[in-house]
């Protein structure tokens, strides 16, 4: 069974940096935030989409969205396939199919029941981790909610591109999560006035 938490792995495996790093220990209040961007290539899969990229550090504060994030049940699929939020964030599941649907999560140990077309159910995620979303009526349906312990996160598009804006200077742990790969962790430094560009590879 796959882990339900963001992975902890060897810090150098499969990771390529194209970036110059500046002095360490820069305080977040010392300069304006910068943008961290780049690409993730996922080997052996059809698309580079849905890799979750987070920048984590001790003591980061997160603010959950004011409104639940939407996940549609449409065409007997969960859309989007991967949703990212922070602790305290909620998701609203909407049944846009002509048949009843259900949502349950083994990792979250919840079952939201079964509801008819056009009805909704909400669920709040209080703890960081990765939570699979399943339907006990349609076993082929699968999605993931990633609850990140940081306000600095992004999800890659089909080309593998990502962008995280407003990152204060300082030291962070870069964490990658993908549903079919082991993921990666790597220490990075964000330097004041120097946008950070990362080109990354997920292989294992």
VENCOR-V392414 format. One record per residue. N is the residue number from 0. SS is DSSP state (H for helix, E for strand, C for the rest). Layout:
BEGIN
n->N ss->SS
n->N ss->SS
END
This chain:
BEGIN
n->0 ss->C
n->1 ss->C
n->2 ss->C
n->3 ss->C
n->4 ss->C
n->5 ss->C
n->6 ss->C
n->7 ss->C
n->8 ss->C
n->9 ss->C
n->10 ss->C
n->11 ss->C
n->12 ss->C
n->13 ss->C
n->14 ss->E
n->15 ss->E
n->16 ss->C
n->17 ss->C
n->18 ss->C
n->19 ss->C
n->20 ss->C
n->21 ss->C
n->22 ss->C
n->23 ss->C
n->24 ss->C
n->25 ss->C
n->26 ss->C
n->27 ss->H
n->28 ss->H
n->29 ss->H
n->30 ss->C
n->31 ss->C
n->32 ss->C
n->33 ss->E
n->34 ss->E
n->35 ss->E
n->36 ss->E
n->37 ss->E
n->38 ss->E
n->39 ss->E
n->40 ss->E
n->41 ss->E
n->42 ss->C
n->43 ss->C
n->44 ss->C
n->45 ss->C
n->46 ss->C
n->47 ss->C
n->48 ss->C
n->49 ss->C
n->50 ss->C
n->51 ss->E
n->52 ss->E
n->53 ss->E
n->54 ss->E
n->55 ss->E
n->56 ss->C
n->57 ss->C
n->58 ss->C
n->59 ss->C
n->60 ss->C
n->61 ss->C
n->62 ss->C
n->63 ss->C
n->64 ss->C
n->65 ss->C
n->66 ss->C
n->67 ss->C
n->68 ss->E
n->69 ss->E
n->70 ss->E
n->71 ss->E
n->72 ss->E
n->73 ss->E
n->74 ss->C
n->75 ss->C
n->76 ss->E
n->77 ss->E
n->78 ss->E
n->79 ss->C
n->80 ss->C
n->81 ss->E
n->82 ss->E
n->83 ss->E
n->84 ss->E
n->85 ss->E
n->86 ss->C
n->87 ss->C
n->88 ss->E
n->89 ss->E
n->90 ss->E
n->91 ss->E
n->92 ss->E
n->93 ss->E
n->94 ss->E
n->95 ss->C
n->96 ss->C
n->97 ss->C
n->98 ss->C
n->99 ss->C
n->100 ss->E
n->101 ss->E
n->102 ss->E
n->103 ss->E
n->104 ss->E
n->105 ss->C
n->106 ss->C
n->107 ss->C
n->108 ss->C
n->109 ss->E
n->110 ss->E
n->111 ss->E
n->112 ss->E
n->113 ss->E
n->114 ss->E
n->115 ss->C
n->116 ss->C
n->117 ss->C
n->118 ss->C
n->119 ss->E
n->120 ss->E
n->121 ss->E
n->122 ss->E
n->123 ss->E
n->124 ss->E
n->125 ss->C
n->126 ss->C
n->127 ss->C
n->128 ss->E
n->129 ss->E
n->130 ss->E
n->131 ss->E
n->132 ss->E
n->133 ss->E
n->134 ss->C
n->135 ss->C
n->136 ss->C
n->137 ss->C
n->138 ss->C
n->139 ss->C
n->140 ss->C
n->141 ss->E
n->142 ss->E
n->143 ss->E
n->144 ss->E
n->145 ss->E
n->146 ss->E
n->147 ss->E
n->148 ss->C
n->149 ss->C
n->150 ss->C
n->151 ss->C
n->152 ss->E
n->153 ss->E
n->154 ss->E
n->155 ss->C
n->156 ss->C
n->157 ss->C
n->158 ss->C
n->159 ss->C
n->160 ss->E
n->161 ss->E
n->162 ss->E
n->163 ss->E
n->164 ss->E
n->165 ss->E
n->166 ss->E
n->167 ss->C
n->168 ss->C
n->169 ss->E
n->170 ss->E
n->171 ss->E
n->172 ss->E
n->173 ss->E
n->174 ss->E
n->175 ss->E
n->176 ss->E
n->177 ss->C
n->178 ss->C
n->179 ss->C
n->180 ss->C
n->181 ss->C
n->182 ss->C
n->183 ss->E
n->184 ss->E
n->185 ss->E
n->186 ss->E
n->187 ss->E
n->188 ss->E
n->189 ss->E
n->190 ss->E
n->191 ss->C
n->192 ss->C
n->193 ss->E
n->194 ss->C
n->195 ss->E
n->196 ss->E
n->197 ss->E
n->198 ss->E
n->199 ss->E
n->200 ss->E
n->201 ss->E
n->202 ss->C
n->203 ss->C
END
